[in-house]
Amino acid sequence: MQQLFWVIDSPYSRAIKWLLLRHDIAHDDYLLTWQTLKTDSVLRQHNPKQQVPTLVNGDAVSYDSLLIAQQILPFQWHQTTDAKIFRLGDADFEKAIIFFFRANLLAEKFGASEHSAWLFEAGRQRYCSSVDMLFGHLLPQQANNIKDIELNVGVVLTFSTILASRAQAQSADIANYRITQLRALSERLAADACYQQMAQHYATSADCALPFLLS
C-alpha cells in the first residue's frame, strides 16, 4: 500500500491528501509536523529534500505536489482552468504567505519597522491581486455560481493557500477582502464529501493549527 508523508497544516499536503481520497487510492498516513519535518529519518530515507507531500509506493517515490497530481489526474488536466488555479496557489498565494511570514518574523525579532511594513504591504498586494484573479477571471470560467464549481486539486490547493495567507497576515483588511466570495468557496468545499472526510478527521488533531474552512 502507498504511504503519504504529509503535514496537516501544509496546503500542498492537503491538496494531495484530498486527491488520494477523491480517487479512492488506498494509502497509509505518515504524519509529520513542521517541527519534525527536517529531522525525520524515515522521510529523509525516501526524500533527501525532506519535503511534503511525499508519496511512497514500494520502491517508487514521488514528491512535489504538482508532479504527484499529474500522475493521478488525466493527461489533459494541465490544459484545464483547474491547472491554472493550481499555479495561482502554488506561485502567487505562496509568495503572499512568504511575504507575510517574513514580515512577522522581522517584527518579532527586531520590532516593527519600515522594512517589516514594506514586506507586509508586498504580501497584501500579492494576496489581493491573486484573489482578484481567482474570482474575477479563473472561477467565472467554470460556473456563474461559486457553489456550483467543479472541485479539483487546484481549487483545494488554492483555498488552502488562501487560509494560510490569512493566518499569516493576521490583518482585518486581509480577513475581510472579498469575504462574501471566499465564504461561498468555503461552503463549496464544506459540501464535498472527500473534503469533509479530511477536515473531520484531522481538524481536531493537536498538530492542526490551520483551519480547513472559514469560520
NORVENBEL-V917134 format. One record per backbone hydrogen bond with DSSP energy under -0.5 kcal/mol. NH is the residue of the N-H (numbers start at 1). CO is the residue of the C=O. Records with the same first field share a line. If there is no record, write none. Layout:
NH = CO, CO
This chain:
2 = 26
3 = 56
4 = 28
5 = 3, 54
6 = 4, 30
8 = 32
10 = 7
11 = 9
14 = 10
15 = 11
16 = 12
17 = 13
18 = 14
19 = 15
20 = 16
21 = 17
22 = 18
23 = 19
24 = 21
25 = 20
26 = 24
28 = 2
30 = 4
32 = 6
37 = 33
39 = 36
40 = 36
44 = 40
45 = 41
46 = 42
47 = 43
50 = 47
53 = 5
54 = 5
55 = 62
56 = 3, 54
57 = 60
60 = 57
62 = 55
64 = 53
68 = 64
69 = 65
70 = 66
71 = 67, 68
72 = 68, 69
73 = 69
77 = 74
78 = 75
79 = 76
80 = 77
83 = 77
84 = 80
85 = 81
86 = 82
87 = 83
88 = 84
89 = 85
90 = 86
91 = 87
92 = 87, 88
93 = 88
94 = 89
95 = 91
96 = 92
97 = 93
98 = 94
99 = 95
100 = 96
101 = 97
102 = 98
103 = 99
104 = 100
105 = 101
106 = 102
107 = 103
108 = 104
109 = 105
110 = 106
111 = 107
117 = 113
118 = 114
119 = 115
120 = 116
121 = 117
122 = 118
123 = 119
124 = 120
125 = 121
126 = 122
127 = 123
128 = 124
129 = 125
130 = 126
131 = 127
132 = 128
133 = 129
134 = 130
135 = 131
136 = 132
137 = 133
138 = 133
139 = 134
141 = 138
142 = 139
143 = 139
148 = 145
149 = 146
155 = 152
156 = 152
157 = 153
158 = 154
159 = 155
160 = 156
161 = 157
162 = 158
163 = 159
164 = 160
165 = 161
166 = 162
167 = 163
168 = 164
169 = 165
170 = 166
175 = 171
176 = 172
177 = 173, 174
179 = 176
182 = 178
183 = 179
184 = 180
185 = 181
186 = 182
187 = 183
188 = 184
189 = 185
190 = 186
191 = 187
192 = 189
196 = 192
197 = 193
198 = 194
199 = 195
200 = 196
201 = 197
202 = 198
203 = 199
205 = 202
208 = 205
209 = 207
211 = 209
